[in-house]
Amino acid sequence: MEQLLNKYNLILLLFIILTVILFISLIIQKFKFNSMIKSIRADAIKRSRAVIGGQISEQVAPFLPDFPCDAADVKFIGKPVDFIGFVGLSKTDKVDEIVFIEVKTGDSKLSDREKEVKRAVEEKRVRYVQYTRRC
């Protein structure tokens, strides 16, 4: 009878130890998960601030001294380029040059689409189309 009690005590002790280990591992996982969530949220906030900062820079850029066109000569498009400039239009009513302008801040790079637009302009794959709709 005493041996049987010792076996049950041993099984109970093992069960308690395994339960404690499982409980501790769950607590550790919860801390890791919470830490990961905080890191993801911080990264999302950082990226969001960068996007907002970029959007503000885009809107303010034409009024900065080193902008390539007079602010009155540019039209905001947003995508796939930020602005199209019609150099000279506001002062002489004649267009001396049409300029595609992409505003970048910090270390940001051109997207693949922006590179494609740049390449098309550089290769002079640009044309003017008049669309007239008849009703």
Buried (B, 14 or more C-beta within 10 A) or exposed (E): EEEEEEEEEEEEEEEEEEEEEEEEEEEEEEEEEEEEEEEEEEEEEEEEEEEEEBBEBBEEBBEEEEBBBBBEBBEBEEEBBBBBBBBBBEEEEEEEEBBBBBBBEEEEEEEEEBEEBBEEBEEEEEEEEEEEEEE
